[in-house]
Amino acid sequence: ASLGLGNNLLGRLDEGLFQGLAGLWDLNLGWNSLAVLPDAAFHGLAGLHELVLAGNRLTYLQPPLFRGLAELRELDLSRNALRSVKADV
């Protein structure tokens, strides 16, 4: 399954938003206005293979953000304002 939420002017994501979507393979959140992502934004997406966060306003990533995404194969963080990414992310 795929969920495309790109180009929607989203400014924030609530924790637990994606709970119950363990079968989701592809999530596109690109080209929104996301500046901060909650620590548990992607919890519950154990089967996610591709995550697009390109074209947002992210400046940093919290270490627990991608925990539990064991199947993640592609992550697009291009066109953000990231200055660095910590090793534990």
matplotlib code that plots the C-alpha trace (Angstrom):
import matplotlib.pyplot as plt

x = [0.0, 1.1, 0.1, 0.8, 0.4, 2.9, 2.2, -0.5, 1.0, 1.1, 2.8, 2.9, 2.2, 0.6, 2.3, 0.5, -0.9, 0.2, -0.7, -2.4, -0.7, 2.0, 1.4, 2.2, 5.2, 5.5, 4.8, 5.3, 5.3, 7.4, 6.9, 5.0, 5.9, 7.1, 9.8, 9.7, 8.7, 7.6, 9.9, 7.2, 6.0, 6.6, 6.0, 3.7, 5.1, 7.2, 6.7, 7.7, 10.2, 10.2, 9.8, 9.9, 10.5, 12.0, 11.2, 10.2, 11.8, 13.4, 16.5, 17.3, 16.2, 15.6, 17.5, 14.3, 12.6, 13.3, 13.4, 11.3, 11.6, 13.6, 12.4, 13.2, 15.2, 14.9, 14.8, 14.7, 15.6, 16.7, 15.7, 15.5, 17.6, 19.5, 23.0, 24.0, 22.6, 23.7, 25.1, 22.3, 19.6]
y = [0.0, 3.5, 6.8, 10.1, 13.2, 15.3, 18.9, 19.5, 22.3, 20.0, 21.9, 19.2, 15.5, 14.2, 11.3, 8.1, 9.3, 6.2, 3.6, 0.6, 1.0, -1.7, -2.9, 0.5, 0.2, 3.8, 7.1, 10.4, 13.5, 15.5, 19.2, 20.2, 22.7, 20.2, 21.8, 19.4, 15.7, 14.1, 11.4, 8.7, 10.1, 6.9, 4.3, 1.6, 1.6, -1.6, -2.6, 0.8, 0.5, 4.0, 7.4, 10.7, 13.8, 16.0, 19.6, 20.4, 22.7, 20.1, 21.4, 18.4, 14.8, 13.3, 10.0, 7.9, 9.1, 6.1, 3.4, 0.4, 1.0, -2.2, -2.6, 1.0, 0.9, 4.4, 7.7, 11.0, 14.0, 16.3, 19.9, 20.4, 22.7, 19.9, 21.0, 17.6, 14.2, 12.5, 8.9, 7.6, 8.8]
z = [0.0, -0.7, 0.9, -0.9, 1.3, -0.7, -1.7, 0.9, 3.0, 6.1, 8.9, 11.6, 12.2, 15.4, 17.2, 16.5, 13.2, 11.3, 14.0, 12.5, 9.1, 9.5, 5.9, 4.4, 2.0, 0.6, 2.4, 0.6, 2.9, 0.5, -0.4, 2.7, 5.4, 8.1, 10.3, 13.2, 13.4, 16.7, 18.0, 17.4, 14.1, 12.2, 14.9, 13.7, 10.2, 10.6, 6.9, 5.4, 2.5, 1.2, 3.0, 1.2, 3.3, 0.6, 0.2, 3.8, 6.4, 8.6, 10.4, 12.7, 13.2, 16.6, 17.3, 17.9, 14.8, 12.5, 15.2, 14.3, 10.5, 9.9, 6.4, 5.3, 2.1, 0.7, 2.6, 0.7, 2.9, 0.0, -0.1, 3.6, 5.9, 7.7, 8.8, 10.1, 11.0, 14.2, 13.9, 16.3, 13.9]

ax = plt.figure().add_subplot(projection="3d")
ax.plot(x, y, z, "-o")
ax.set_aspect("equal")
plt.show()
